[in-house]
Amino acid sequence: MKVFSYIFLFTALLFAQIYVLPYFAIGYFVPDVLFIGVIVVGIREGGVWAMLAGAGSGFLRDAFTTGFLGSSMLSLVIAGFLAGIFARHRLRFGIQGNILFLFAVAFVYNLVYYTLQLFDAALNFSTILLQFIIPAAIYTLIIVGIAHFLIPRGLWGKKLPQR
């Protein structure tokens, strides 16, 4: 039953990512709700389910949008793997460690995605890093923070124990 709810969720997120969220773009950057969905699945269900969700939703995103085929799929699978690692170790971190780790996951995701998307562009790596990767990771982290505090039990599904 949970699988069907995740399929419905990712179908809605894919629709929102392609048709609705481009209206919320800041410059080149659109909030990536598929990434947020993969992170939530990784933290709630584990890395294997997150990698499967990332592979499926990334493949469909690549199929329905223009760009390098496989870039979303690969970057979402890597993000799902890292979210599974985060799920095992999140109780050891405080709130600052959780934010830092989520920023690192968003950074790696955007690093893989934009490196593959802009591979044939005449841009050097520092330009891609400063103009695309870091701002997109910060924007995604802000959206994750807003979504986490708006949902009653948080994105993780349960409150972390207070230290």
N, C-alpha and C positions, 0 to 999 in steps of 0.2 A: 504494500500500500504506500509506503514511504517513497518507493521508486517512482510511482506514478505522480505523486505530488511534486517530486523534484523535476520530473520531465515537464509537467505543466509550468512549474516555476521558471525553468530555463527557457521554455518556449515564450513565455511572457517577457522574460528579460531580453531575449534575442529580438523580439518585436520592438521592445522599448529602445534597445540599443541602436537598431537600424532606423526606425522611423520617428521616434519621439525625442530622444536625447540629443540629436544634432541641433535642436533649438536651444539647448542649454550650453552650447559650446562657448568656451572662452578662448578666442584665437583659434589655434589648431586643436585644442584639447576638448574632448568630449568625455564626460564621466563614464567610466567603463564598468557597467553593472554586471557584465558577465564575469569579470575578474572578481568583483565583490561576491557574486554568487558562488564561484569556485572556492574562494577563501572561506565562506560560511560553511559550505559542504565539507571542506577539509577539516575545519575545526570541530564541527559537530559529528561527522561520520568517519573521518580518517583520510589519510592520504590516497589510498587506492580509489575510493569513491570520488574524491576530488579530481584525481587524474582522469578517471573515466568521464566525469562531468565536463572537465576542461577539454578533453579530446572531442567529445560529441558536440558541445556548444561551439568550440573553436572551429571545427570542421564546417558546421552549418553557417557560422559567421563568415568564414572564408568563401563559402559557396555562394552566399547571397550578397556579398559586397565585393567591391573591386579592390585590388591590391595583390600582394604576393600570396599565392595559395600555400597555406600551411603555416603562415606566421602566427596567426591567432591560435591555431591548434597547438603548436609547439610551445608558445609562451604561456598559454593557459595550463598545459600539462605540467610545465616546470613550476608555475605558481601553485598548482594543486599539490605537487610533491612537497614544496616548501611549507605549505599550509599544514600538511600532515605532520611534518617535523615540529612545527609550531604548536600543534595540538598536544603533542606529547610533552612539551616542555613549558607550556604557558603558565603553569602554576608556580614555577620557579621565578618568573619575572614579576616585577611590579608593573604598575601602569606605564611607567616610562619605558621599561623593557619591552612591553607589548607593543607600544607605539613604534619604537625603534625597529622591532622585528617586522612589523607590518610595513613600515617604510622600506625596509630592505627587500621584502618580498615584492612590493610594488616597483621598486627600483630594478630588480632583476627581471621582472615581467616586462617592464617598459624597455629595458636594455635589449632584450631578445626581440621584442616586437618591432621597435623602431630600427634596430640594426638590420633586420630582415626587410622591413618595408622600404627603408631608404638606402638599400645596398647599392643600387645603380645611380643614385643621386651624386652629384659632384660636391659632396659635403665631407669635411674631415670629421673625425670622431669627436673632437672637442666641441664642434658646433652641434652635432647631434646630441651630445651629452648635455650641453648647457641650454639648448633651445627646445629640445623635445623630451628627453628622458627625465631629467630632474623636475621640470615643471609639471609634467604629467603625473609623476609619482606623488608630488605634493598635493596636486588637485585630487587625485584618487584617495589619498589619505584623509583629506578634509571631508570628502563625501562619505568615506567609511565612518569617520567620527560622528558626523551628523546622523547617519543612518543608525549607528549603534545606540546613540542616546535617544533617538525618537522611538525605537522599538522597545516595548515594555521590558522584556527580559534580555534585551541586547541581541546583537547578531550571533553571539556564541550559544544562545539557548538557555543559559543559566548564568547566574551571577558568580563571579569568582570570589573565593573566600577572602575576607579582609585580613590583612596581617597586622 
